[in-house]
Amino acid sequence: MKAAVGDRLVLESTSRDRPDHVGIIVALRHPDGSPPYVVRWLDEEHEVLVFPGPRARIERRRADPAESVWGTADRPGSHAGSAAERRHSDSAE
């Protein structure tokens, strides 16, 4: 799994009664985009260090304004590359 700052991290819910947990990646700990990620959860408004598990996927921020803003890049079991561009620099380091 590879990500860039500005991508979304989605943790798929294990229950139909609960929605997926969605956050924005705000910082990387490794320059190659591998986990862990610093994520700001949209529903909790705080940042945490996340080591994604098997129910996690990355939704890349698309650079082309003609396309939809979010595109699914990594799903469990996929091997998508990391072609997304960083929207802003990693200010946490």
C-alpha positions, 0 to 999 in steps of 0.5 A: 500500500502506497499513499501521498499527502492528501489521499483518503484512507478508508477503513471498511466497516465490519458491520452494516450498522456502522459506516466506513471510517474515513480520514485524510492523510496529512503526513507520511513517515516514509518517503516512499509512501508506505505506512504508517500514515498520520491521518485526520479522521473526518468524523473525529477531527483529530490526527492519529498515527495509523498502521492500515490493516487488511480492511483499509484502502487508499483513495487517491486525490486526482490531479486532473480536474476533469476527473472526479476528485477521489479515485480508488487506488488500493483495495484489499488485494490490489497492487496499484502503483503510487502515481498520485501527486502530493498536494502539499509538503509534509509539515510534520517532520 
